[in-house]
Amino acid sequence: MSDKGKKMRVVREAILEFLSDVQVTFAGADLVRYVKTRVFQETGRGIYDDTILRELRRFREQGKIGYVCIDFPHSMYKITHRGI
């Protein structure tokens, strides 16, 4: 598997793992920090915030997770449904 493919697999796994541990609300910064740490630990490389948020949007479009922004200035989100 290519380096990019491995990194994206780790990103997807980390997002799903983070969201499965969340009760109802989560901060976008906590998600990004968790995923970045996990990617660096497993691949030794960094990743952009936009890439993480793009994958999160992809999960929403696929129906794997539903969320709404409840506090835009503080980047707080509420999970509406889980299809994971």
C-alpha positions in Angstrom: 0.0 0.0 0.0 1.3 3.4 -0.8 2.2 5.9 1.9 -0.7 8.1 1.0 -3.1 5.2 1.0 -1.9 4.1 4.4 -2.2 7.6 5.8 -5.8 8.0 4.5 -6.7 4.6 6.0 -5.3 5.7 9.4 -7.3 9.0 9.1 -10.6 7.2 8.4 -10.0 4.7 11.3 -9.1 7.5 13.7 -12.2 9.5 12.8 -14.5 6.6 13.3 -12.7 5.6 16.6 -13.0 9.2 17.9 -16.7 9.4 17.0 -17.5 6.1 18.5 -16.1 7.3 21.9 -18.0 10.6 21.8 -21.3 10.8 23.8 -23.3 13.5 22.0 -21.2 16.7 21.4 -17.6 17.1 20.3 -15.2 20.0 19.5 -13.8 20.1 16.0 -10.4 20.9 17.5 -10.4 17.8 19.7 -11.2 15.6 16.6 -8.4 17.2 14.6 -5.9 16.9 17.4 -6.8 13.3 18.0 -6.5 12.3 14.3 -3.3 14.3 13.7 -1.6 12.6 16.7 -2.7 9.1 15.6 -1.5 9.7 12.0 1.9 10.9 13.2 2.3 8.0 15.6 1.5 5.4 12.9 3.1 6.9 9.8 5.6 9.5 11.1 4.1 12.1 8.8 1.8 15.1 9.3 -1.6 15.8 7.8 -3.6 19.0 7.0 -6.7 19.9 9.0 -8.6 20.3 5.7 -8.0 16.6 4.8 -9.4 15.5 8.2 -12.5 17.6 7.8 -13.0 16.5 4.2 -13.1 12.9 5.3 -15.5 13.8 8.1 -17.8 15.4 5.5 -17.5 12.3 3.3 -18.7 10.1 6.2 -21.7 12.5 6.6 -22.5 12.3 2.9 -22.3 8.5 3.0 -24.7 8.4 6.0 -22.2 6.9 8.4 -22.5 9.8 10.8 -24.9 12.8 11.1 -23.9 16.0 12.9 -24.9 19.6 13.2 -22.9 22.6 14.3 -24.3 23.9 17.6 -21.7 26.6 18.3 -19.9 28.0 15.2 -17.4 30.3 17.0 -16.2 27.4 19.2 -16.5 24.7 16.5 -18.8 22.5 18.6 -20.8 19.8 17.0 -23.7 17.6 18.0 -24.1 14.0 16.7 -27.6 13.5 15.3 -27.3 9.8 14.2 -24.7 7.1 13.8 -24.7 4.6 11.0 -21.3 3.2 11.9 
